[in-house]
């Protein structure tokens, strides 16, 4: 069963996008031994904000650390970045919609 899951995960990885004619993946999948320094700085700040919280946080609480999230148009891109970090294995999303670091 675990072999099948590993195979499905490797085949489900997103294909890197094109930036300036070069293939890049801004948010890589979290691998054993990987640290946050390989992430872009805004994603590093998001992970840091989630870590500094006393417990699981909502997207709005992450944004209160420096992003004006009073307008939905500014909150949704932040929520998208959080979900991207979840998809790549850097964060974990709880069933109630809050985000936390991976154990």
N, C-alpha and C positions, 0 to 999 in steps of 0.2 A: 504494500500500500504506500509506504513512504517513497519508494522508488518511482511509483506512478505520479505522486504529487510533485516530486522534484522534477520529473520530466515535463509535467504540465506547466510548472512555474517557469522553467527555462524556455519553453516554447511560447509562453504568454508574455514574455518581456517585450516592452515597447521598442520599436525600432527608433534609433536616434534620428532627430530632426536635422534639418539643414540650416546652418547659420553661416552666412558668408561663403556659401558653396562647400562648406565642410560639414561632415556628419558629427553631431555632438549630442550628448544627453546631459542636460544640466543637472538633473537630479538622478544620480545613479542608484541602483538597487543597493540596499545595505548588505554587505558581505561580512563574514566573520573577520574581525580585526580592523574593519574600516572605521574611521572616525569622522566627525562632522566637518573637519577642515577641508574635506573634498567637496563640500556643498557651497553654493553661492552664499554671499554674506547675509542676504535677507532671510534665507532659509536657516542659516546658523542662528540668527536672532530669534526666529520663531521657536526653534528647538530650545534655545536658552530660556525664553519666556515660559515655555511649558514646564521646563525643569524647575524653574524658580517658584512656580505656583505651589501652594500648599497641597493641592490635590488635582484631580482632573479639571480641565478648564474648557469653557465654551470659546468659540472663535472670537467673540466680542471681547472677552477677557484678555486674550492674547494680544489683540489690537490695542487695548488701552495702554500698552507700554510704549506707544509712540506713533500709532497710526490712527487717524481720525476715522472711527468706525460708526459715527453717528448717522452717516448716510449709507444706505444699503449698497450703493454702487462702489463704496470703498470696502465694505465688509465682505462682499462676495469674492473678490480676488484673493483676499486673505484666507477665506474658507477653502478656496480652490488649492492654495498652496499647502494648507494643512492636509487636505485629502490626498494631494500628490505625495506628501511625506508619508502618509499612512500606506498608500499603494506601494511605495518603494521600500517599506519596512523600517522607516526611521521613527515613526510614531505609531500609536495605537488609538483607534477610535472605539469608544464604548457604545453600547446599544442606545444610551440616552443622548448621544450626539456630542459628548464631551471628549476631549483629547487628552492623552497622557503619554508619557515616555514608555518605551518598551522596556521590559525587565531584562 
